[in-house]
Amino acid sequence: KCKRLFKIEIICVDFSISDKEETVEWNENAFMKMENLKILIIRNGKFSKGPSYFPEGLRVLEWHRYPSNCLPSNFDPMNLVICKLPNSSITSFEF
């Protein structure tokens, strides 16, 4: 069985142009097959839950209003160069 990976390296989403704020319902495993993801920027979105996985190669994490109180437990932040989580629910940065 062939494992299919996505070649996406950058995701930048800005919800600030929306007139009404709706909660984004999404699959918390969305980043599981994105092994090449290096930059993740999410601004002004209200998500139903936080991700259960981040790729090891993630270098930039900017997520305004990050919805979870911690980063995924299996995530090693050694490659992170920039980590901005303004107005987030983060209560712990333990790894």
PDB file as gemmi writes it, atoms N, CA and C in Angstrom:
CRYST1    1.000    1.000    1.000  90.00  90.00  90.00 P 1                      
ATOM      1  N   LYS A   1       0.850  -1.178   0.000  1.00  0.00           N  
ATOM      2  CA  LYS A   1       0.000   0.000   0.000  1.00  0.00           C  
ATOM      3  C   LYS A   1       0.891   1.234   0.000  1.00  0.00           C  
ATOM      4  N   CYS A   2       0.657   2.139  -0.891  1.00  0.00           N  
ATOM      5  CA  CYS A   2       1.451   3.349  -1.048  1.00  0.00           C  
ATOM      6  C   CYS A   2       0.907   4.451  -0.142  1.00  0.00           C  
ATOM      7  N   LYS A   3       1.797   5.048   0.627  1.00  0.00           N  
ATOM      8  CA  LYS A   3       1.415   6.167   1.484  1.00  0.00           C  
ATOM      9  C   LYS A   3       1.497   7.453   0.675  1.00  0.00           C  
ATOM     10  N   ARG A   4       0.392   8.158   0.563  1.00  0.00           N  
ATOM     11  CA  ARG A   4       0.336   9.377  -0.234  1.00  0.00           C  
ATOM     12  C   ARG A   4       0.539  10.595   0.665  1.00  0.00           C  
ATOM     13  N   LEU A   5       1.538  11.397   0.358  1.00  0.00           N  
ATOM     14  CA  LEU A   5       1.819  12.608   1.122  1.00  0.00           C  
ATOM     15  C   LEU A   5       1.544  13.834   0.266  1.00  0.00           C  
ATOM     16  N   PHE A   6       1.132  14.905   0.889  1.00  0.00           N  
ATOM     17  CA  PHE A   6       0.882  16.140   0.182  1.00  0.00           C  
ATOM     18  C   PHE A   6       2.154  16.981   0.160  1.00  0.00           C  
ATOM     19  N   LYS A   7       2.394  17.687  -0.930  1.00  0.00           N  
ATOM     20  CA  LYS A   7       3.607  18.484  -1.085  1.00  0.00           C  
ATOM     21  C   LYS A   7       3.428  19.926  -0.638  1.00  0.00           C  
ATOM     22  N   ILE A   8       2.357  20.203   0.073  1.00  0.00           N  
ATOM     23  CA  ILE A   8       2.080  21.554   0.543  1.00  0.00           C  
ATOM     24  C   ILE A   8       3.139  21.970   1.551  1.00  0.00           C  
ATOM     25  N   GLU A   9       3.756  23.141   1.320  1.00  0.00           N  
ATOM     26  CA  GLU A   9       4.773  23.648   2.234  1.00  0.00           C  
ATOM     27  C   GLU A   9       4.297  24.850   3.034  1.00  0.00           C  
ATOM     28  N   ILE A  10       3.334  25.601   2.501  1.00  0.00           N  
ATOM     29  CA  ILE A  10       2.866  26.813   3.173  1.00  0.00           C  
ATOM     30  C   ILE A  10       1.338  26.849   3.177  1.00  0.00           C  
ATOM     31  N   ILE A  11       0.778  27.129   4.340  1.00  0.00           N  
ATOM     32  CA  ILE A  11      -0.654  27.386   4.453  1.00  0.00           C  
ATOM     33  C   ILE A  11      -0.805  28.711   5.176  1.00  0.00           C  
ATOM     34  N   CYS A  12      -1.525  29.632   4.545  1.00  0.00           N  
ATOM     35  CA  CYS A  12      -1.801  30.935   5.153  1.00  0.00           C  
ATOM     36  C   CYS A  12      -3.280  31.227   4.939  1.00  0.00           C  
ATOM     37  N   VAL A  13      -4.023  31.318   6.032  1.00  0.00           N  
ATOM     38  CA  VAL A  13      -5.460  31.555   5.965  1.00  0.00           C  
ATOM     39  C   VAL A  13      -5.787  32.740   6.858  1.00  0.00           C  
ATOM     40  N   ASP A  14      -6.531  33.696   6.316  1.00  0.00           N  
ATOM     41  CA  ASP A  14      -6.935  34.866   7.084  1.00  0.00           C  
ATOM     42  C   ASP A  14      -8.447  34.999   6.999  1.00  0.00           C  
ATOM     43  N   PHE A  15      -9.115  34.845   8.133  1.00  0.00           N  
ATOM     44  CA  PHE A  15     -10.570  34.920   8.181  1.00  0.00           C  
ATOM     45  C   PHE A  15     -11.074  36.322   8.491  1.00  0.00           C  
ATOM     46  N   SER A  16     -10.186  37.301   8.584  1.00  0.00           N  
ATOM     47  CA  SER A  16     -10.582  38.637   9.029  1.00  0.00           C  
ATOM     48  C   SER A  16     -11.484  39.370   8.036  1.00  0.00           C  
ATOM     49  N   ILE A  17     -11.575  38.916   6.811  1.00  0.00           N  
ATOM     50  CA  ILE A  17     -12.425  39.606   5.843  1.00  0.00           C  
ATOM     51  C   ILE A  17     -13.887  39.161   5.922  1.00  0.00           C  
ATOM     52  N   SER A  18     -14.167  38.195   6.767  1.00  0.00           N  
ATOM     53  CA  SER A  18     -15.525  37.699   6.920  1.00  0.00           C  
ATOM     54  C   SER A  18     -16.354  38.655   7.786  1.00  0.00           C  
ATOM     55  N   ASP A  19     -17.611  38.861   7.406  1.00  0.00           N  
ATOM     56  CA  ASP A  19     -18.498  39.746   8.163  1.00  0.00           C  
ATOM     57  C   ASP A  19     -18.984  39.111   9.463  1.00  0.00           C  
ATOM     58  N   LYS A  20     -19.225  37.816   9.424  1.00  0.00           N  
ATOM     59  CA  LYS A  20     -19.702  37.155  10.636  1.00  0.00           C  
ATOM     60  C   LYS A  20     -18.737  36.046  11.036  1.00  0.00           C  
ATOM     61  N   GLU A  21     -18.617  35.873  12.340  1.00  0.00           N  
ATOM     62  CA  GLU A  21     -17.685  34.869  12.840  1.00  0.00           C  
ATOM     63  C   GLU A  21     -18.411  33.542  13.051  1.00  0.00           C  
ATOM     64  N   GLU A  22     -17.977  32.536  12.344  1.00  0.00           N  
ATOM     65  CA  GLU A  22     -18.532  31.206  12.500  1.00  0.00           C  
ATOM     66  C   GLU A  22     -17.427  30.279  12.951  1.00  0.00           C  
ATOM     67  N   THR A  23     -17.778  29.270  13.702  1.00  0.00           N  
ATOM     68  CA  THR A  23     -16.800  28.290  14.148  1.00  0.00           C  
ATOM     69  C   THR A  23     -16.471  27.353  12.997  1.00  0.00           C  
ATOM     70  N   VAL A  24     -15.191  27.180  12.742  1.00  0.00           N  
ATOM     71  CA  VAL A  24     -14.721  26.291  11.673  1.00  0.00           C  
ATOM     72  C   VAL A  24     -14.682  24.868  12.216  1.00  0.00           C  
ATOM     73  N   GLU A  25     -15.509  24.013  11.652  1.00  0.00           N  
ATOM     74  CA  GLU A  25     -15.495  22.589  11.996  1.00  0.00           C  
ATOM     75  C   GLU A  25     -14.520  21.913  11.048  1.00  0.00           C  
ATOM     76  N   TRP A  26     -13.556  21.190  11.586  1.00  0.00           N  
ATOM     77  CA  TRP A  26     -12.542  20.579  10.729  1.00  0.00           C  
ATOM     78  C   TRP A  26     -12.030  19.286  11.333  1.00  0.00           C  
ATOM     79  N   ASN A  27     -11.308  18.557  10.531  1.00  0.00           N  
ATOM     80  CA  ASN A  27     -10.712  17.299  10.953  1.00  0.00           C  
ATOM     81  C   ASN A  27      -9.412  17.595  11.683  1.00  0.00           C  
ATOM     82  N   GLU A  28      -9.323  17.245  12.942  1.00  0.00           N  
ATOM     83  CA  GLU A  28      -8.121  17.538  13.736  1.00  0.00           C  
ATOM     84  C   GLU A  28      -6.878  16.803  13.234  1.00  0.00           C  
ATOM     85  N   ASN A  29      -7.052  15.842  12.340  1.00  0.00           N  
ATOM     86  CA  ASN A  29      -5.925  15.115  11.732  1.00  0.00           C  
ATOM     87  C   ASN A  29      -5.536  15.696  10.370  1.00  0.00           C  
ATOM     88  N   ALA A  30      -5.997  16.905  10.074  1.00  0.00           N  
ATOM     89  CA  ALA A  30      -5.805  17.510   8.755  1.00  0.00           C  
ATOM     90  C   ALA A  30      -4.342  17.624   8.333  1.00  0.00           C  
ATOM     91  N   PHE A  31      -3.427  17.797   9.284  1.00  0.00           N  
ATOM     92  CA  PHE A  31      -2.017  17.977   8.944  1.00  0.00           C  
ATOM     93  C   PHE A  31      -1.231  16.668   8.928  1.00  0.00           C  
ATOM     94  N   MET A  32      -1.899  15.552   9.170  1.00  0.00           N  
ATOM     95  CA  MET A  32      -1.237  14.254   9.293  1.00  0.00           C  
ATOM     96  C   MET A  32      -0.453  13.865   8.037  1.00  0.00           C  
ATOM     97  N   LYS A  33      -0.970  14.141   6.857  1.00  0.00           N  
ATOM     98  CA  LYS A  33      -0.301  13.747   5.614  1.00  0.00           C  
ATOM     99  C   LYS A  33       0.501  14.887   4.990  1.00  0.00           C  
ATOM    100  N   MET A  34       0.650  15.982   5.715  1.00  0.00           N  
ATOM    101  CA  MET A  34       1.366  17.144   5.186  1.00  0.00           C  
ATOM    102  C   MET A  34       2.788  17.193   5.748  1.00  0.00           C  
ATOM    103  N   GLU A  35       3.566  16.182   5.462  1.00  0.00           N  
ATOM    104  CA  GLU A  35       4.923  16.073   5.996  1.00  0.00           C  
ATOM    105  C   GLU A  35       5.843  17.191   5.514  1.00  0.00           C  
ATOM    106  N   ASN A  36       5.513  17.849   4.415  1.00  0.00           N  
ATOM    107  CA  ASN A  36       6.353  18.916   3.872  1.00  0.00           C  
ATOM    108  C   ASN A  36       5.966  20.299   4.382  1.00  0.00           C  
ATOM    109  N   LEU A  37       4.941  20.391   5.235  1.00  0.00           N  
ATOM    110  CA  LEU A  37       4.468  21.682   5.719  1.00  0.00           C  
ATOM    111  C   LEU A  37       5.548  22.363   6.562  1.00  0.00           C  
ATOM    112  N   LYS A  38       5.953  23.559   6.133  1.00  0.00           N  
ATOM    113  CA  LYS A  38       7.003  24.319   6.824  1.00  0.00           C  
ATOM    114  C   LYS A  38       6.447  25.563   7.508  1.00  0.00           C  
ATOM    115  N   ILE A  39       5.425  26.161   6.900  1.00  0.00           N  
ATOM    116  CA  ILE A  39       4.868  27.416   7.413  1.00  0.00           C  
ATOM    117  C   ILE A  39       3.355  27.282   7.539  1.00  0.00           C  
ATOM    118  N   LEU A  40       2.852  27.547   8.745  1.00  0.00           N  
ATOM    119  CA  LEU A  40       1.415  27.511   8.989  1.00  0.00           C  
ATOM    120  C   LEU A  40       1.012  28.819   9.666  1.00  0.00           C  
ATOM    121  N   ILE A  41       0.197  29.599   8.966  1.00  0.00           N  
ATOM    122  CA  ILE A  41      -0.287  30.872   9.498  1.00  0.00           C  
ATOM    123  C   ILE A  41      -1.805  30.881   9.401  1.00  0.00           C  
ATOM    124  N   ILE A  42      -2.456  31.014  10.550  1.00  0.00           N  
ATOM    125  CA  ILE A  42      -3.918  31.085  10.592  1.00  0.00           C  
ATOM    126  C   ILE A  42      -4.278  32.311  11.413  1.00  0.00           C  
ATOM    127  N   ARG A  43      -4.995  33.221  10.794  1.00  0.00           N  
ATOM    128  CA  ARG A  43      -5.350  34.477  11.452  1.00  0.00           C  
ATOM    129  C   ARG A  43      -6.860  34.619  11.569  1.00  0.00           C  
ATOM    130  N   ASN A  44      -7.281  34.938  12.776  1.00  0.00           N  
ATOM    131  CA  ASN A  44      -8.652  35.358  13.062  1.00  0.00           C  
ATOM    132  C   ASN A  44      -9.727  34.303  12.845  1.00  0.00           C  
ATOM    133  N   GLY A  45      -9.371  33.053  12.771  1.00  0.00           N  
ATOM    134  CA  GLY A  45     -10.373  32.006  12.651  1.00  0.00           C  
ATOM    135  C   GLY A  45     -10.751  31.458  14.012  1.00  0.00           C  
ATOM    136  N   LYS A  46     -11.963  31.030  14.141  1.00  0.00           N  
ATOM    137  CA  LYS A  46     -12.427  30.399  15.377  1.00  0.00           C  
ATOM    138  C   LYS A  46     -12.653  28.919  15.057  1.00  0.00           C  
ATOM    139  N   PHE A  47     -11.770  28.064  15.573  1.00  0.00           N  
ATOM    140  CA  PHE A  47     -11.819  26.642  15.261  1.00  0.00           C  
ATOM    141  C   PHE A  47     -12.476  25.858  16.391  1.00  0.00           C  
ATOM    142  N   SER A  48     -13.165  24.779  16.030  1.00  0.00           N  
ATOM    143  CA  SER A  48     -13.879  23.959  16.995  1.00  0.00           C  
ATOM    144  C   SER A  48     -12.935  23.209  17.924  1.00  0.00           C  
ATOM    145  N   LYS A  49     -11.749  22.882  17.432  1.00  0.00           N  
ATOM    146  CA  LYS A  49     -10.767  22.142  18.238  1.00  0.00           C  
ATOM    147  C   LYS A  49      -9.389  22.335  17.638  1.00  0.00           C  
ATOM    148  N   GLY A  50      -8.389  22.014  18.421  1.00  0.00           N  
ATOM    149  CA  GLY A  50      -7.014  22.132  17.961  1.00  0.00           C  
ATOM    150  C   GLY A  50      -6.584  20.901  17.190  1.00  0.00           C  
ATOM    151  N   PRO A  51      -5.432  20.984  16.513  1.00  0.00           N  
ATOM    152  CA  PRO A  51      -4.938  19.852  15.742  1.00  0.00           C  
ATOM    153  C   PRO A  51      -4.382  18.758  16.653  1.00  0.00           C  
ATOM    154  N   SER A  52      -4.416  17.533  16.174  1.00  0.00           N  
ATOM    155  CA  SER A  52      -3.840  16.420  16.935  1.00  0.00           C  
ATOM    156  C   SER A  52      -2.423  16.116  16.471  1.00  0.00           C  
ATOM    157  N   TYR A  53      -1.967  16.836  15.430  1.00  0.00           N  
ATOM    158  CA  TYR A  53      -0.656  16.540  14.846  1.00  0.00           C  
ATOM    159  C   TYR A  53      -0.103  17.758  14.120  1.00  0.00           C  
ATOM    160  N   PHE A  54       1.195  17.978  14.269  1.00  0.00           N  
ATOM    161  CA  PHE A  54       1.946  18.930  13.451  1.00  0.00           C  
ATOM    162  C   PHE A  54       3.137  18.186  12.870  1.00  0.00           C  
ATOM    163  N   PRO A  55       3.525  18.458  11.614  1.00  0.00           N  
ATOM    164  CA  PRO A  55       4.697  17.821  11.018  1.00  0.00           C  
ATOM    165  C   PRO A  55       5.989  18.241  11.736  1.00  0.00           C  
ATOM    166  N   GLU A  56       6.965  17.356  11.775  1.00  0.00           N  
ATOM    167  CA  GLU A  56       8.246  17.628  12.434  1.00  0.00           C  
ATOM    168  C   GLU A  56       8.992  18.794  11.810  1.00  0.00           C  
ATOM    169  N   GLY A  57       8.832  18.995  10.512  1.00  0.00           N  
ATOM    170  CA  GLY A  57       9.574  20.035   9.804  1.00  0.00           C  
ATOM    171  C   GLY A  57       8.967  21.423   9.895  1.00  0.00           C  
ATOM    172  N   LEU A  58       7.911  21.573  10.696  1.00  0.00           N  
ATOM    173  CA  LEU A  58       7.256  22.873  10.811  1.00  0.00           C  
ATOM    174  C   LEU A  58       8.232  23.894  11.398  1.00  0.00           C  
ATOM    175  N   ARG A  59       8.446  25.001  10.669  1.00  0.00           N  
ATOM    176  CA  ARG A  59       9.397  26.031  11.094  1.00  0.00           C  
ATOM    177  C   ARG A  59       8.717  27.304  11.589  1.00  0.00           C  
ATOM    178  N   VAL A  60       7.558  27.613  11.019  1.00  0.00           N  
ATOM    179  CA  VAL A  60       6.812  28.811  11.423  1.00  0.00           C  
ATOM    180  C   VAL A  60       5.396  28.384  11.809  1.00  0.00           C  
ATOM    181  N   LEU A  61       5.024  28.712  13.037  1.00  0.00           N  
ATOM    182  CA  LEU A  61       3.670  28.464  13.513  1.00  0.00           C  
ATOM    183  C   LEU A  61       3.125  29.779  14.046  1.00  0.00           C  
ATOM    184  N   GLU A  62       2.173  30.327  13.312  1.00  0.00           N  
ATOM    185  CA  GLU A  62       1.486  31.550  13.747  1.00  0.00           C  
ATOM    186  C   GLU A  62      -0.004  31.257  13.679  1.00  0.00           C  
ATOM    187  N   TRP A  63      -0.632  31.184  14.828  1.00  0.00           N  
ATOM    188  CA  TRP A  63      -2.045  30.824  14.874  1.00  0.00           C  
ATOM    189  C   TRP A  63      -2.731  31.717  15.889  1.00  0.00           C  
ATOM    190  N   HIS A  64      -3.422  32.731  15.397  1.00  0.00           N  
ATOM    191  CA  HIS A  64      -4.168  33.635  16.255  1.00  0.00           C  
ATOM    192  C   HIS A  64      -5.372  32.877  16.795  1.00  0.00           C  
ATOM    193  N   ARG A  65      -5.573  32.949  18.090  1.00  0.00           N  
ATOM    194  CA  ARG A  65      -6.679  32.255  18.759  1.00  0.00           C  
ATOM    195  C   ARG A  65      -6.562  30.731  18.614  1.00  0.00           C  
ATOM    196  N   TYR A  66      -5.359  30.221  18.812  1.00  0.00           N  
ATOM    197  CA  TYR A  66      -5.153  28.762  18.769  1.00  0.00           C  
ATOM    198  C   TYR A  66      -6.147  28.117  19.725  1.00  0.00           C  
ATOM    199  N   PRO A  67      -6.929  27.137  19.262  1.00  0.00           N  
ATOM    200  CA  PRO A  67      -8.088  26.667  20.023  1.00  0.00           C  
ATOM    201  C   PRO A  67      -7.823  25.676  21.159  1.00  0.00           C  
ATOM    202  N   SER A  68      -6.647  25.118  21.228  1.00  0.00           N  
ATOM    203  CA  SER A  68      -6.369  24.109  22.249  1.00  0.00           C  
ATOM    204  C   SER A  68      -5.515  24.705  23.366  1.00  0.00           C  
ATOM    205  N   ASN A  69      -5.495  24.035  24.526  1.00  0.00           N  
ATOM    206  CA  ASN A  69      -4.694  24.554  25.635  1.00  0.00           C  
ATOM    207  C   ASN A  69      -3.242  24.073  25.599  1.00  0.00           C  
ATOM    208  N   CYS A  70      -2.898  23.245  24.602  1.00  0.00           N  
ATOM    209  CA  CYS A  70      -1.516  22.799  24.439  1.00  0.00           C  
ATOM    210  C   CYS A  70      -1.283  22.395  22.981  1.00  0.00           C  
ATOM    211  N   LEU A  71      -0.021  22.298  22.616  1.00  0.00           N  
ATOM    212  CA  LEU A  71       0.321  21.804  21.278  1.00  0.00           C  
ATOM    213  C   LEU A  71       0.203  20.286  21.286  1.00  0.00           C  
ATOM    214  N   PRO A  72       0.079  19.645  20.128  1.00  0.00           N  
ATOM    215  CA  PRO A  72      -0.045  18.189  20.101  1.00  0.00           C  
ATOM    216  C   PRO A  72       1.115  17.526  20.864  1.00  0.00           C  
ATOM    217  N   SER A  73       0.810  16.518  21.659  1.00  0.00           N  
ATOM    218  CA  SER A  73       1.812  15.879  22.517  1.00  0.00           C  
ATOM    219  C   SER A  73       2.931  15.198  21.735  1.00  0.00           C  
ATOM    220  N   ASN A  74       2.667  14.808  20.500  1.00  0.00           N  
ATOM    221  CA  ASN A  74       3.687  14.136  19.688  1.00  0.00           C  
ATOM    222  C   ASN A  74       4.529  15.113  18.877  1.00  0.00           C  
ATOM    223  N   PHE A  75       4.317  16.413  19.066  1.00  0.00           N  
ATOM    224  CA  PHE A  75       5.032  17.420  18.288  1.00  0.00           C  
ATOM    225  C   PHE A  75       6.332  17.819  18.982  1.00  0.00           C  
ATOM    226  N   ASP A  76       7.446  17.717  18.259  1.00  0.00           N  
ATOM    227  CA  ASP A  76       8.752  18.145  18.752  1.00  0.00           C  
ATOM    228  C   ASP A  76       9.064  19.499  18.122  1.00  0.00           C  
ATOM    229  N   PRO A  77       9.119  20.575  18.907  1.00  0.00           N  
ATOM    230  CA  PRO A  77       9.283  21.922  18.359  1.00  0.00           C  
ATOM    231  C   PRO A  77      10.725  22.293  18.011  1.00  0.00           C  
ATOM    232  N   MET A  78      11.625  21.340  17.925  1.00  0.00           N  
ATOM    233  CA  MET A  78      13.041  21.632  17.687  1.00  0.00           C  
ATOM    234  C   MET A  78      13.281  22.439  16.415  1.00  0.00           C  
ATOM    235  N   ASN A  79      12.469  22.275  15.395  1.00  0.00           N  
ATOM    236  CA  ASN A  79      12.660  22.981  14.126  1.00  0.00           C  
ATOM    237  C   ASN A  79      11.930  24.326  14.066  1.00  0.00           C  
ATOM    238  N   LEU A  80      11.118  24.628  15.085  1.00  0.00           N  
ATOM    239  CA  LEU A  80      10.384  25.886  15.078  1.00  0.00           C  
ATOM    240  C   LEU A  80      11.339  27.065  15.201  1.00  0.00           C  
ATOM    241  N   VAL A  81      11.212  28.009  14.300  1.00  0.00           N  
ATOM    242  CA  VAL A  81      11.999  29.234  14.327  1.00  0.00           C  
ATOM    243  C   VAL A  81      11.122  30.376  14.846  1.00  0.00           C  
ATOM    244  N   ILE A  82       9.869  30.354  14.443  1.00  0.00           N  
ATOM    245  CA  ILE A  82       8.905  31.366  14.877  1.00  0.00           C  
ATOM    246  C   ILE A  82       7.670  30.655  15.412  1.00  0.00           C  
ATOM    247  N   CYS A  83       7.257  31.048  16.601  1.00  0.00           N  
ATOM    248  CA  CYS A  83       6.032  30.511  17.195  1.00  0.00           C  
ATOM    249  C   CYS A  83       5.258  31.681  17.799  1.00  0.00           C  
ATOM    250  N   LYS A  84       4.173  32.055  17.148  1.00  0.00           N  
ATOM    251  CA  LYS A  84       3.310  33.143  17.618  1.00  0.00           C  
ATOM    252  C   LYS A  84       1.911  32.581  17.811  1.00  0.00           C  
ATOM    253  N   LEU A  85       1.416  32.678  19.022  1.00  0.00           N  
ATOM    254  CA  LEU A  85       0.080  32.174  19.329  1.00  0.00           C  
ATOM    255  C   LEU A  85      -0.715  33.234  20.098  1.00  0.00           C  
ATOM    256  N   PRO A  86      -0.910  34.431  19.506  1.00  0.00           N  
ATOM    257  CA  PRO A  86      -1.616  35.496  20.226  1.00  0.00           C  
ATOM    258  C   PRO A  86      -3.091  35.158  20.454  1.00  0.00           C  
ATOM    259  N   ASN A  87      -3.578  35.588  21.584  1.00  0.00           N  
ATOM    260  CA  ASN A  87      -4.988  35.378  21.970  1.00  0.00           C  
ATOM    261  C   ASN A  87      -5.373  33.910  21.922  1.00  0.00           C  
ATOM    262  N   SER A  88      -4.453  33.045  22.285  1.00  0.00           N  
ATOM    263  CA  SER A  88      -4.722  31.608  22.219  1.00  0.00           C  
ATOM    264  C   SER A  88      -5.187  31.071  23.570  1.00  0.00           C  
ATOM    265  N   SER A  89      -5.525  29.799  23.570  1.00  0.00           N  
ATOM    266  CA  SER A  89      -5.961  29.116  24.782  1.00  0.00           C  
ATOM    267  C   SER A  89      -4.831  28.340  25.440  1.00  0.00           C  
ATOM    268  N   ILE A  90      -3.594  28.525  24.971  1.00  0.00           N  
ATOM    269  CA  ILE A  90      -2.439  27.775  25.474  1.00  0.00           C  
ATOM    270  C   ILE A  90      -2.259  28.016  26.980  1.00  0.00           C  
ATOM    271  N   THR A  91      -2.164  26.933  27.725  1.00  0.00           N  
ATOM    272  CA  THR A  91      -1.892  27.018  29.158  1.00  0.00           C  
ATOM    273  C   THR A  91      -0.596  26.318  29.519  1.00  0.00           C  
ATOM    274  N   SER A  92      -0.072  25.502  28.591  1.00  0.00           N  
ATOM    275  CA  SER A  92       1.142  24.737  28.873  1.00  0.00           C  
ATOM    276  C   SER A  92       2.010  24.629  27.643  1.00  0.00           C  
ATOM    277  N   PHE A  93       3.311  24.720  27.844  1.00  0.00           N  
ATOM    278  CA  PHE A  93       4.285  24.567  26.763  1.00  0.00           C  
ATOM    279  C   PHE A  93       5.244  23.456  27.110  1.00  0.00           C  
ATOM    280  N   GLU A  94       4.754  22.353  27.613  1.00  0.00           N  
ATOM    281  CA  GLU A  94       5.605  21.242  28.020  1.00  0.00           C  
ATOM    282  C   GLU A  94       5.799  20.264  26.878  1.00  0.00           C  
ATOM    283  N   PHE A  95       7.063  19.770  26.745  1.00  0.00           N  
ATOM    284  CA  PHE A  95       7.362  18.784  25.714  1.00  0.00           C  
ATOM    285  C   PHE A  95       8.195  17.691  26.309  1.00  0.00           C  
TER     286      PHE A  95                                                      
END                                                                             
